[in-house]
Amino acid sequence: MTSTDPIADMLAIIKNGINRKKEFVILNSSKLRKEILRILDEENYIAKYSILEKSDTKNRKFEMIKIFLKYAEGDKSIIQNVQKVSRPGKRVYVSSKEIPVVLNHIGIAILSTNKGLMTDRNARKEKIGGEYICKIW
């Protein structure tokens, strides 16, 4: 069964893994998911991620992503919450001047721009807008 919103599914898997205090979570791979994880890794919201190659019973190869979640002292997660903003039924686009600030610059917003995925800080610096994908704090 295919998902209509794979990014929302990925964020829910990460959130559920954090709620259950998991060391890592595994999910299917896609270019968009890899780019979001690259940003989360650069911003130190996850410990690391790795790409796993698998093959099914018909010897077709596919990729999985193993995300190692990051916790501070006392088993408190670095990621407090994630929220998907743009949805398949309602896309949210913002200009460079309308890019929201997440929790007074404590969190990040991820935007899909014509220069690829980037954080709200980078999009403001480059003065470009785009689709407001999600926010993380």
C-alpha positions as CSV (number, residue, x, y, z in Angstrom):
1,M,0.0,0.0,0.0
2,T,1.4,3.4,-1.0
3,S,1.3,6.4,1.2
4,T,-0.2,9.7,0.0
5,D,2.2,11.7,2.3
6,P,5.5,9.9,2.8
7,I,7.1,12.8,4.6
8,A,4.3,12.9,7.2
9,D,4.8,9.1,7.6
10,M,8.5,9.6,8.2
11,L,8.0,12.3,10.7
12,A,5.4,10.2,12.5
13,I,7.8,7.2,12.6
14,I,10.5,9.5,14.1
15,K,8.1,10.9,16.7
16,N,6.8,7.5,17.7
17,G,10.4,6.2,18.0
18,I,11.3,9.1,20.3
19,N,8.1,8.5,22.4
20,R,9.1,4.8,22.8
21,K,12.8,5.8,23.6
22,K,14.1,3.7,20.6
23,E,17.7,3.9,19.7
24,F,16.9,3.8,16.0
25,V,14.0,3.6,13.5
26,I,14.0,2.1,10.0
27,L,11.9,3.2,7.1
28,N,11.8,3.1,3.3
29,S,14.1,5.4,1.4
30,S,13.4,8.2,-1.1
31,K,15.4,11.2,-2.3
32,L,13.2,13.6,-0.4
33,R,13.5,11.7,2.8
34,K,17.3,11.5,2.4
35,E,17.4,15.3,2.0
36,I,15.3,16.0,5.1
37,L,17.6,13.6,7.0
38,R,20.7,15.4,5.7
39,I,19.3,18.6,7.1
40,L,18.4,17.0,10.4
41,D,21.9,15.6,10.7
42,E,23.5,18.9,9.8
43,E,21.4,20.7,12.4
44,N,22.2,18.0,15.1
45,Y,18.6,16.8,15.6
46,I,19.6,13.1,14.9
47,A,22.8,11.2,15.8
48,K,23.2,9.9,12.3
49,Y,21.5,7.9,9.5
50,S,22.6,5.2,7.2
51,I,21.3,3.6,4.0
52,L,20.7,-0.1,4.0
53,E,20.3,-2.2,0.8
54,K,17.8,-5.0,1.0
55,S,16.4,-7.5,-1.4
56,D,13.0,-9.1,-1.4
57,T,12.0,-12.7,-2.3
58,K,12.1,-11.8,-6.1
59,N,15.7,-10.5,-5.7
60,R,14.6,-6.9,-6.3
61,K,16.8,-4.4,-4.5
62,F,15.5,-1.5,-2.5
63,E,16.9,0.8,0.1
64,M,15.9,1.4,3.7
65,I,17.1,4.2,6.0
66,K,18.2,3.5,9.5
67,I,17.9,6.7,11.6
68,F,19.8,6.8,14.9
69,L,17.8,9.1,17.3
70,K,19.7,11.5,19.5
71,Y,19.0,11.9,23.2
72,A,20.4,14.4,25.8
73,E,21.2,13.5,29.4
74,G,18.3,11.8,31.2
75,D,16.8,10.2,28.1
76,K,15.3,13.5,26.9
77,S,15.1,13.6,23.1
78,I,16.8,16.4,21.2
79,I,13.7,16.6,19.0
80,Q,10.8,17.8,21.2
81,N,8.2,17.9,18.4
82,V,7.8,17.7,14.6
83,Q,4.9,19.2,12.7
84,K,4.1,18.8,9.0
85,V,2.8,22.0,7.5
86,S,2.3,21.5,3.8
87,R,0.0,18.6,3.0
88,P,-0.9,16.9,-0.3
89,G,-4.4,18.5,-0.2
90,K,-3.2,21.9,0.9
91,R,0.3,23.1,-0.1
92,V,1.7,26.0,1.9
93,Y,4.0,28.3,0.0
94,V,5.9,31.3,1.5
95,S,8.0,34.1,0.1
96,S,11.4,34.9,1.5
97,K,9.8,37.7,3.6
98,E,7.1,35.4,5.0
99,I,9.3,32.5,6.2
100,P,8.1,31.8,9.8
101,V,10.4,31.7,12.8
102,V,10.1,28.5,14.8
103,L,10.1,29.0,18.6
104,N,12.2,32.2,18.4
105,H,14.9,30.5,16.3
106,I,15.2,27.5,18.7
107,G,13.6,25.2,16.1
108,I,13.9,25.0,12.3
109,A,11.6,25.1,9.4
110,I,12.4,23.0,6.3
111,L,11.5,24.5,2.9
112,S,11.6,23.1,-0.6
113,T,13.0,25.7,-2.8
114,N,14.2,25.9,-6.4
115,K,17.7,25.4,-5.0
116,G,16.7,22.2,-3.1
117,L,15.7,21.6,0.5
118,M,17.0,24.1,3.0
119,T,16.4,25.4,6.5
120,D,14.5,28.7,7.2
121,R,17.8,30.4,8.1
122,N,19.5,29.5,4.8
123,A,16.4,30.4,2.8
124,R,16.3,33.9,4.4
125,K,20.0,34.3,3.8
126,E,19.6,33.4,0.1
127,K,16.3,35.5,-0.1
128,I,14.3,32.7,-1.7
129,G,10.9,31.2,-0.7
130,G,9.3,27.9,-1.4
131,E,7.0,25.2,-0.1
132,Y,6.9,25.1,3.7
133,I,7.4,21.4,4.4
134,C,7.6,21.0,8.2
135,K,8.9,22.5,11.4
136,I,11.0,20.8,14.0
137,W,12.0,21.9,17.6
